[in-house]
Amino acid sequence: MLPFWPRHRPLSAAYMPRTSGLVQPTGAAIDQRELALKGVWRVSEYGGVKSIDVSGNGNRLVAVTTYSIEVIDATTGANMFSLPCYYPSTGVRVVISISPDGTKVAFGDSSSTLYIWNIGHGGSITKPLPNGTRGVESIACSPDGSRVACGLKNGDVYIYGLQQEAFSHGPLKGHTSFVWSFAFAPNSLHLASASKDNTVRIWDVQSGQLVCESLEGQSSDVMSMSYFTDGLRLALASEDQSIRVWDPQTRGYLLGPLTGHSASICSITFSPNGAFVASASSDGTILVHDAHSGQTAFAPLKGHFDAINSVIFSTDSAQLLSSSDDGTVRVWNVQDLNPPDTQSPTSALSPIFSIRYSHDGLRVVSGSEDGAVHVWDVRTGDVVLGPLRSHDWIIASVDYSPEDIYIASGS
């Protein structure tokens, strides 16, 4: 068995140096080994999964489809909550983010406003942005669950306090075009924002002040970002199919450009254990790189039949979840090459644009093309709440609050 085990896996690293005279298999089959697909949850029958997010406790996954936002149990795949929403146009960007505790989902879309869906309190939905403020392009919940960041088409950034139910800062000025992506530092004290103006800015969350001038050097839009676990590195995924890792203090490259995708990169994420950085592309593939060396860790993960909109690790780094325009959420086993689970797919209604685990890892909240939010049971793949509908456009981001009581979604 050992000669067939991937050389980059811990088992090989530990035992191969102690052996001699083993047959060394070669050929295309050995070169093309991939991570095992652990499960497929069908969350949309009539469109794609536009975005997914996982709560910080790893219990919940949220997915955006054409007709709903689905919150899923991240262990079983069972649907937990569903919020009816309708996003008929594929040209509309829906953003969604689930709070770390899986109780709140923030969502919105590029034609409407920010919504906060409180799963734990009767499913109430609030619209905190000032009247007439529209065009939500990005949303993110802070790791400590205290805040939601919202970015608009005009470049403005807002920071909303979930406990105070009021904006603590905003509009924060600096960007001159769409705010595509956010990333909170692991300690929740800093917020990175990426814009269509090809810059990244880092804000002090408590004061609202700009603490790092715009990071330049990107030749195209930064579509997604992710902080490393130590908060000292920031991965940037660009529309030009490249990945770069920055040091926010020196504003210099640490890794990159990393390449391999044949189309624009839609999503990027560091694994919580700091070992990998995964990227998803509209070319329908997922690439996983070693977070320290930049080397490709695994063969490209293939299985989706359309563009992949979002990718995220489970809180224990053992699984990788992806959502696609093919209407499915796929669960990849990062730990080994075990055969896929024989798990029944879970149905939803529309492409999912964003998902997020709850902090307890039992549920996932999703935001869909149709403006719906769903909460899923991770173990069964069933929808346990939703579809929750308030948006009239694509949900681009969802997230949970730390206690898993609220869900924030952006549209």
Residue pairs with C-beta under 8 A, 6 or more apart in sequence:
2 11
2 12
2 15
2 16
2 19
2 22
3 22
3 23
3 24
3 25
4 25
4 30
5 11
5 12
6 12
6 33
6 298
6 337
7 13
7 16
8 290
8 297
8 298
9 336
31 299
32 299
33 299
33 337
34 298
34 299
34 300
34 301
34 302
35 288
35 298
35 301
35 320
35 332
35 333
35 334
35 337
36 332
36 333
36 336
36 337
36 338
36 339
36 340
37 303
37 330
37 331
37 332
37 333
37 340
38 319
38 331
38 332
38 333
38 338
38 340
38 341
39 77
39 330
39 331
39 340
39 341
39 343
39 381
40 303
40 328
40 329
40 330
40 331
40 340
40 343
40 345
41 72
41 77
41 328
41 329
41 330
41 331
41 343
41 345
41 346
41 376
41 381
42 327
42 328
42 345
42 346
42 347
42 348
43 49
43 63
43 65
43 70
43 72
43 323
43 327
43 328
43 329
43 346
43 347
43 348
43 352
43 366
43 374
43 376
43 383
44 63
44 65
44 66
44 67
44 327
44 328
44 347
44 348
44 349
44 350
44 351
44 352
44 368
45 327
45 347
45 348
45 349
46 66
46 67
46 327
46 349
46 350
47 65
47 66
47 67
47 325
47 327
47 349
47 350
47 351
47 368
47 369
47 370
48 65
48 66
48 90
48 306
48 307
48 309
48 323
48 324
48 325
48 326
48 327
48 350
48 351
48 352
48 369
49 63
49 64
49 65
49 309
49 310
49 323
49 324
49 325
49 326
49 327
49 328
49 329
49 348
49 350
49 351
49 352
49 353
49 355
49 366
49 368
50 64
50 65
50 66
50 87
50 94
50 309
50 310
50 323
50 325
50 350
50 351
50 352
50 353
50 354
50 367
50 368
50 369
50 394
50 395
50 396
51 63
51 64
51 94
51 95
51 96
51 309
51 310
51 323
51 352
51 353
51 354
51 355
51 366
51 367
51 368
51 395
51 396
51 397
51 398
52 61
52 62
52 63
52 64
52 96
52 309
52 310
52 311
52 312
52 321
52 322
52 323
52 329
52 352
52 353
52 354
52 355
52 356
52 364
52 366
53 61
53 62
53 96
53 97
53 98
53 310
53 312
53 354
53 355
53 356
53 357
53 364
53 365
53 366
53 367
53 397
53 398
53 399
53 400
54 60
54 61
54 62
54 74
54 98
54 312
54 313
54 314
54 315
54 321
54 355
54 356
54 357
54 358
54 364
55 61
55 62
55 74
55 98
55 99
55 100
55 101
55 102
55 356
55 357
55 358
55 359
55 360
55 361
55 363
55 364
55 365
55 399
55 400
55 404
56 99
56 100
56 101
56 102
56 143
56 145
56 315
56 357
56 358
56 359
56 400
56 402
57 100
57 101
57 102
57 315
57 357
57 358
57 359
57 360
57 361
57 362
57 400
57 404
58 74
58 314
58 315
58 316
58 357
58 358
58 359
58 360
58 361
58 362
58 378
59 73
59 74
59 75
59 102
59 357
59 358
59 359
59 360
59 361
59 362
59 363
59 364
59 378
59 404
60 71
60 72
60 73
60 74
60 80
60 98
60 102
60 356
60 357
60 358
60 360
60 361
60 362
60 363
60 364
60 365
60 375
60 376
60 378
60 400
60 404
61 71
61 72
61 73
61 74
61 321
61 329
61 355
61 356
61 357
61 363
61 364
61 365
61 366
61 376
61 378
62 69
62 70
62 71
62 72
62 96
62 98
62 105
62 354
62 355
62 356
62 364
62 365
62 366
62 367
62 373
62 374
62 375
62 376
62 398
62 399
62 400
62 407
62 409
63 69
63 70
63 72
63 323
63 329
63 348
63 352
63 354
63 355
63 364
63 365
63 366
63 367
63 368
63 374
63 376
64 85
64 87
64 94
64 96
64 107
64 350
64 351
64 352
64 353
64 354
64 355
64 366
64 367
64 368
64 369
64 371
64 372
64 373
64 394
64 395
64 396
64 398
64 409
65 327
65 348
65 349
65 350
65 351
65 352
65 366
65 368
65 369
65 370
65 372
65 374
65 387
66 86
66 87
66 88
66 349
66 350
66 351
66 368
66 369
66 370
66 372
67 84
67 85
67 86
67 87
67 348
67 349
67 350
67 368
67 370
67 371
67 372
67 387
68 82
68 83
68 84
68 85
68 348
68 349
68 350
68 368
68 370
68 371
68 372
68 373
68 374
68 386
68 387
68 388
68 389
69 82
69 83
69 85
69 96
69 105
69 107
69 117
69 365
69 366
69 367
69 368
69 371
69 372
69 373
69 374
69 386
69 387
69 388
69 389
69 395
69 398
69 409
70 79
70 81
70 82
70 348
70 352
70 365
70 366
70 368
70 372
70 373
70 374
70 375
70 376
70 383
70 386
70 387
71 79
71 80
71 81
71 82
71 98
71 102
71 105
71 119
71 363
71 364
71 365
71 366
71 373
71 374
71 375
71 376
71 383
71 384
71 385
71 386
71 407
72 78
72 79
72 80
72 329
72 346
72 355
72 363
72 364
72 365
72 366
72 374
72 375
72 376
72 377
72 378
72 381
72 382
72 383
72 384
73 79
73 80
73 362
73 363
73 364
73 376
73 377
73 378
73 379
73 380
73 381
73 382
73 384
74 314
74 321
74 357
74 358
74 361
74 362
74 363
74 364
74 376
74 377
74 378
74 379
75 361
75 362
75 377
75 378
75 379
75 380
76 377
76 378
76 379
76 380
76 381
76 382
77 329
77 331
77 343
77 346
77 376
77 377
77 378
77 379
77 380
77 381
77 382
78 346
78 376
78 377
78 378
78 379
78 380
78 381
78 382
78 383
78 384
79 346
79 348
79 374
79 375
79 376
79 377
79 381
79 382
79 383
79 384
79 385
79 386
80 363
80 374
80 375
80 376
80 377
80 382
80 383
80 384
80 385
80 386
81 119
81 123
81 365
81 373
81 374
81 375
81 383
81 384
81 385
81 386
81 388
82 348
82 372
82 373
82 374
82 375
82 383
82 385
82 386
82 387
82 388
83 105
83 117
83 123
83 125
83 372
83 373
83 374
83 385
83 386
83 387
83 388
83 389
83 390
84 370
84 371
84 372
84 386
84 387
84 388
84 389
85 107
85 367
85 368
85 370
85 371
85 372
85 373
85 387
85 388
85 389
85 390
85 391
85 392
85 395
85 411
86 370
86 371
86 372
86 389
86 392
87 94
87 109
87 350
87 368
87 369
87 370
87 371
87 372
87 391
87 392
87 393
87 394
87 395
87 411
88 369
88 370
89 393
89 394
90 325
90 351
90 369
92 109
92 110
92 111
92 369
92 393
92 394
93 109
93 110
93 137
93 353
93 394
93 396
94 107
94 108
94 109
94 110
94 353
94 354
94 367
94 368
94 369
94 371
94 391
94 393
94 394
94 395
94 396
94 397
94 410
94 411
95 107
95 108
95 109
95 136
95 137
95 138
95 139
95 353
95 354
95 367
95 395
95 396
95 397
95 398
95 409
95 410
95 411
96 105
96 106
96 107
96 139
96 353
96 354
96 355
96 356
96 365
96 366
96 367
96 373
96 395
96 396
96 397
96 398
96 399
96 408
96 409
96 410
97 105
97 106
97 107
97 139
97 140
97 141
97 148
97 354
97 356
97 397
97 398
97 399
97 400
97 408
97 409
97 410
98 104
98 105
98 106
98 141
98 355
98 356
98 357
98 358
98 364
98 365
98 398
98 399
98 400
98 407
98 408
99 105
99 106
99 141
99 145
99 162
99 358
99 359
99 399
99 400
99 401
99 402
99 403
99 404
99 405
99 406
99 407
99 408
100 141
100 143
100 144
100 145
100 358
100 359
100 399
100 400
100 401
100 402
100 404
101 145
101 358
101 359
101 360
101 400
101 401
101 402
101 403
101 404
101 405
102 119
102 357
102 358
102 359
102 360
102 362
102 363
102 365
102 375
102 400
102 401
102 404
102 407
103 118
103 119
103 120
103 358
103 400
103 401
103 403
103 404
103 405
103 406
103 407
104 116
104 117
104 118
104 119
104 120
104 141
104 145
104 162
104 399
104 400
104 401
104 404
104 405
104 406
104 407
104 408
105 116
105 117
105 119
105 356
105 365
105 367
105 373
105 375
105 388
105 398
105 399
105 400
105 406
105 407
105 408
105 409
106 114
106 115
106 116
106 117
106 139
106 141
106 148
106 150
106 397
106 398
106 399
106 407
106 408
106 409
106 410
107 114
107 115
107 117
107 139
107 354
107 367
107 373
107 391
107 395
107 396
107 397
107 398
107 407
107 408
107 409
107 410
107 411
108 114
108 115
108 136
108 139
108 150
108 391
108 395
108 396
108 397
108 409
108 410
108 411
109 136
109 371
109 391
109 392
109 393
109 394
109 395
109 396
109 410
109 411
110 135
110 136
110 137
110 153
110 393
110 394
110 396
110 411
111 134
111 135
111 392
111 393
111 411
112 134
112 135
112 136
112 391
112 392
112 393
112 411
113 127
113 129
113 133
113 134
113 136
113 411
114 127
114 128
114 129
114 136
114 139
114 148
114 150
114 158
114 160
114 408
114 409
114 410
114 411
115 125
115 126
115 127
115 390
115 391
115 408
115 409
115 410
115 411
116 125
116 126
116 127
116 128
116 148
116 160
116 162
116 406
116 407
116 408
116 409
117 123
117 124
117 125
117 373
117 388
117 390
117 406
117 407
117 408
117 409
118 124
118 125
118 126
118 405
118 406
118 407
119 365
119 375
119 385
119 404
119 405
119 406
119 407
120 403
120 404
120 405
120 406
121 405
121 406
123 385
123 388
125 388
125 390
126 165
127 390
128 160
128 165
128 166
128 167
129 136
129 150
129 158
133 152
134 152
135 152
135 153
135 154
136 150
136 151
136 152
136 396
136 410
136 411
137 151
137 152
137 153
137 178
137 179
137 180
137 396
137 410
138 149
138 150
138 151
138 179
138 180
138 181
138 182
138 193
138 396
138 397
138 410
139 148
139 149
139 150
139 151
139 182
139 396
139 397
139 398
139 399
139 408
139 409
139 410
140 148
140 149
140 182
140 183
140 184
140 191
140 397
140 399
141 147
141 148
141 149
141 162
141 184
141 356
141 399
141 400
141 401
141 408
142 148
142 149
142 184
142 188
142 191
142 205
143 184
143 186
143 187
143 188
143 402
144 188
144 402
145 162
145 359
145 400
145 401
145 402
145 403
146 161
146 162
146 163
146 188
146 402
147 159
147 160
147 161
147 162
147 168
147 184
147 188
147 205
148 159
148 160
148 162
148 399
148 408
149 157
149 158
149 159
149 160
149 182
149 184
149 191
149 193
150 157
150 158
150 159
150 160
150 170
150 410
151 157
151 158
151 175
151 178
151 179
151 180
151 181
151 182
151 193
151 195
152 158
152 171
152 178
152 179
153 178
155 173
155 174
155 175
155 176
155 177
155 178
155 179
155 195
155 197
156 170
156 171
156 172
156 173
156 175
156 179
157 169
157 170
157 171
157 172
157 174
157 175
157 179
157 191
157 193
157 203
158 167
158 169
158 170
158 171
158 172
159 167
159 168
159 169
159 170
159 172
159 191
159 203
159 205
159 208
160 166
160 167
160 168
160 170
161 167
161 168
162 401
162 406
162 408
168 208
169 203
169 205
169 207
169 208
170 208
172 203
172 208
172 210
174 201
174 210
174 214
175 193
175 195
175 197
175 199
175 201
176 195
176 197
177 195
177 196
177 197
178 195
178 196
179 193
179 194
179 195
180 194
180 195
180 196
180 221
180 222
180 223
180 224
181 193
181 194
181 222
181 223
181 224
181 225
182 191
182 192
182 193
182 194
182 225
183 191
183 192
183 225
183 226
183 227
183 234
184 190
184 191
184 192
184 205
184 227
185 191
185 192
185 227
185 231
186 227
186 229
186 230
186 231
187 231
188 205
189 204
189 205
189 206
190 202
190 203
190 204
190 205
190 211
190 231
190 248
191 202
191 203
191 205
192 200
192 201
192 202
192 203
192 225
192 227
192 234
192 248
193 200
193 201
193 202
193 203
194 200
194 221
194 222
194 223
194 224
194 225
194 236
195 201
195 221
195 222
196 221
198 216
198 218
198 219
198 220
198 221
198 222
199 214
199 215
199 216
199 218
200 214
200 215
200 218
200 222
200 225
200 234
200 236
200 246
201 210
201 212
201 213
201 214
201 215
202 210
202 211
202 212
202 248
203 209
203 210
203 211
204 210
204 211
212 248
212 249
212 251
213 251
215 236
215 246
215 248
215 251
216 251
217 244
217 253
218 236
218 238
218 244
219 238
219 240
220 238
220 239
220 240
221 238
221 239
222 236
222 237
222 238
223 237
223 238
223 239
223 264
223 265
223 266
223 267
224 236
224 237
224 265
224 266
224 267
224 268
224 269
224 279
225 234
225 235
225 236
225 237
225 268
226 234
226 235
226 268
226 269
226 270
226 277
227 233
227 234
227 235
227 270
228 234
228 235
228 245
228 270
228 274
228 291
229 270
229 272
229 273
229 274
230 274
232 247
232 248
232 249
233 245
233 246
233 247
233 254
234 245
234 246
234 247
234 248
235 243
235 244
235 245
235 246
235 268
235 270
235 277
236 243
236 244
236 245
236 246
236 268
237 243
237 265
237 266
237 267
237 268
237 279
238 244
238 264
238 265
239 264
239 265
240 264
241 259
241 261
241 262
241 263
241 264
241 265
241 281
242 256
242 257
242 258
242 259
242 265
243 255
243 256
243 257
243 258
243 259
243 265
243 268
243 277
243 279
243 289
244 253
244 255
244 256
244 257
244 258
245 253
245 254
245 255
245 256
245 277
245 291
245 294
246 252
246 253
246 254
247 253
247 254
255 294
256 294
258 289
258 294
260 287
260 296
260 300
261 279
261 281
261 283
261 285
261 287
262 281
262 283
262 285
263 281
263 282
263 283
263 307
264 281
264 282
265 279
265 280
265 281
266 280
266 281
266 282
266 307
266 308
266 309
266 310
267 279
267 280
267 308
267 309
267 310
267 311
267 312
268 277
268 278
268 279
268 280
268 311
269 277
269 278
269 311
269 312
269 313
270 276
270 277
270 291
270 313
271 277
271 278
271 291
271 313
271 317
271 334
272 313
272 315
272 316
272 317
273 316
273 317
274 291
275 290
275 291
275 317
276 288
276 289
276 290
276 291
276 297
276 313
276 317
276 334
277 288
277 289
277 291
278 286
278 287
278 288
278 289
278 311
278 313
278 320
279 286
279 287
279 289
279 311
280 286
280 308
280 309
280 310
280 311
280 322
281 287
281 307
281 308
282 307
282 308
283 307
284 302
284 304
284 305
284 306
284 307
284 308
284 324
285 300
285 301
285 302
285 308
286 300
286 301
286 302
286 308
286 311
286 320
286 322
286 332
287 296
287 300
287 301
288 296
288 297
288 298
288 301
288 320
288 334
289 295
289 296
289 297
290 296
290 297
301 320
301 322
301 332
303 330
304 322
304 324
304 326
304 328
304 330
305 324
305 326
306 324
306 325
306 326
307 324
307 325
308 322
308 323
308 324
309 323
309 324
309 325
309 351
309 352
309 353
309 354
310 322
310 323
310 352
310 353
310 354
310 355
311 320
311 321
311 322
311 323
312 320
312 321
312 355
312 356
312 357
313 319
313 320
313 321
313 334
314 320
314 321
314 357
314 361
315 357
315 359
315 361
316 361
317 334
318 333
318 334
318 335
319 331
319 332
319 333
319 334
320 331
320 332
320 334
321 329
321 330
321 331
321 332
321 355
321 357
321 364
322 329
322 330
322 332
323 329
323 352
323 353
323 354
323 355
323 366
324 330
324 351
324 352
325 351
327 348
327 350
327 351
327 352
328 345
329 352
329 355
329 364
329 366
329 376
331 341
343 381
344 381
345 381
346 376
346 380
346 381
346 382
346 383
348 366
348 368
348 374
348 383
348 387
349 368
349 370
349 372
349 387
350 368
350 369
350 370
350 372
351 368
351 369
352 366
352 367
352 368
352 369
353 367
353 368
353 369
353 394
353 395
353 396
353 397
354 366
354 367
354 395
354 396
354 397
354 398
355 364
355 365
355 366
355 367
355 398
356 364
356 365
356 398
356 399
356 400
357 363
357 364
357 378
357 400
358 364
358 365
358 400
358 404
359 400
359 402
359 403
359 404
360 404
361 378
362 377
362 378
362 379
363 375
363 376
363 377
363 378
363 384
363 404
364 375
364 376
364 378
365 373
365 374
365 375
365 376
365 398
365 399
365 400
365 407
365 409
366 373
366 374
366 375
366 376
366 398
367 373
367 394
367 395
367 396
367 397
367 398
367 409
367 410
367 411
368 374
368 387
368 394
368 395
369 394
369 395
370 387
370 394
371 389
371 390
371 391
371 392
371 393
371 394
371 395
371 411
372 386
372 387
372 388
372 389
372 391
372 395
373 386
373 387
373 388
373 389
373 395
373 398
373 407
373 409
374 383
374 385
374 386
374 387
374 388
375 383
375 384
375 385
375 386
375 407
376 382
376 383
376 384
377 383
377 384
388 407
391 409
391 411
392 411
393 411
394 411
395 409
395 410
395 411
396 410
396 411
397 409
397 410
398 407
398 408
398 409
398 410
399 407
399 408
400 406
400 407
400 408
401 407
401 408
